[in-house]
C-alpha cells in the first residue's frame, strides 16, 4: 500500500487519494483510504528511517550538512481538518483559513531532504477537547506549543536519534526568540536570523538585582543593568565601509554570489535571565548596501571565519527548494484528509517520495549533474504502469466515481430528512 501511494504521489495529476487510486494500477480507493486514515502504522518511525537514510545519502557529498527549520502552509476551507484556523499563511502572505506545519530539512551541496514535520495546533484547537477528539489528536500533542517550541523538540529528537549535521539555521521567527536560542545552544552550532530590532550589548551587561534603598515597599526582585544597549540595525550603521569584508560565498550557474559581511562578539539578554549570554553577531548585505540580514551564532570563541559564517547564514535558501519540490512535484499540500493520523501518514510518505527523488539525483550526479526532482518524476511517470491508457480501467474508474457520488447523495438525503 505504501508503494502504491508513493507511486501515486509521483504519477497522479493531484496527490489525493481519489486521483492516486484512479492512476496507480491495481490500487483501490477504499484500501488506500483505510491505509492513510485508519491503519495503525507509525509515521514517526518512517520519518526516523528517512532521516537516517538521508544522512547516508549525503555521506558521499562535499561540504557541510545544514539542518534548516522552516514552515509550510496550505489554505483550507471549513474548520474540521486538524489544525485548520485563521492564521498567518506564508503561501498567501496574509491571515487566512488554513494549516501550518513546521519542518526540518537536511541540506548538503545543492541537495535537500525534509526529515521531520510537525503540524502546528493553534490554541483554539488545544483548548477545545471536542475538536481534538474528533480529529484523533494524541494526548502527547494536545498541549499548546509555539512553532519555535516544536522546532526545538524536533532538533532534540533528531540529535537523540544520532542524526548528525554541522550547524543549524532558521529564520527570524525562530532565531529572534531568546528562549529558542538558549534551548538549542547545547544541542548544536547555530546561526539564526533575528529581526532588526534585536537588542545587543558590546560588553557583558552583568544584570543584577538592585540593592534595597528604602524600608518602604517590597524589596527589588528584578534584575537590571546600566550597560549601554542598542539595536542591531543601529550597530550596522556605525562601522565605516572599510570595516565590511566583501566575500564571495557561492558560485552559481548565473555567476558568483557576493555580499559584504560584518561580525562582532556581543552579549544578549532578554531582561529575565540570570545572566547575559555571549553570541556572535553576523550582518551581511548586498555589495553597496541593501538587503541587510542579521544573524546570531553561538560561535563564541570566534573559530569560524567570516566566509564560513556567511556561507552558513545564506544556506537557508536551500529549504525553500525542498518545500517547492515537495509541493510542486509530490503534492505535499494537495491531500484531502482531516484527521491527525491521516495528515501524519500523508506527510511521512511525501517525505519518503522526496528522499527517493534525492537519492536518484545523487546516484546520477556524474552522468546527469543537472538532474532535478522534476526530471526524475517525469521519468517515473513514463516508466511506471498507469491506468491512463487502459480503456477498461477508465470504465471501472468512472463507474466507481458514480458509485461514490450516489452513496454521498444518499447519505446527504438521510441527514437532511432526519433533521
Buried (B, 14 or more C-beta within 10 A) or exposed (E): BBEBBBBBBBBBEEBBBBBBBBBBBEBBBEBBBEBBBEBEEEBEEBBBBBBBBBBEBBEEBEEBBBBBBBBBBBEBEEEEBBBBBEBBBBBEEEEBBBBBBBBBBBBBBBBBBBBBBBBBBBEEBBEBEEBBEEBBBEEEBBEEBBBBBBBBBBBBBBBEBEBEBBBBBBBBBBBBBBBBBBBBBEBBBBBBBBEBEBBBBBEBBBBEEEEEEEEEEEEEEEBEBEBEBBBBBEBBEEEEEEEBBEBEBBEEEEEEBBBBBBBBBBBBBEEEBEEBBBBBBBBBBEEEEEEBBBBBBBBEEEEBEBEBBBBBBBBBEBBBBBBBBBBEBBBBBBBBBBBBBBBBBBBBBBBBBBBBBBBBBBEEBEEEEEBBBEBBBEEBBEEBEBBBEEEEBEEEBEEBEEEEEEEEEEEEEEEEEEE
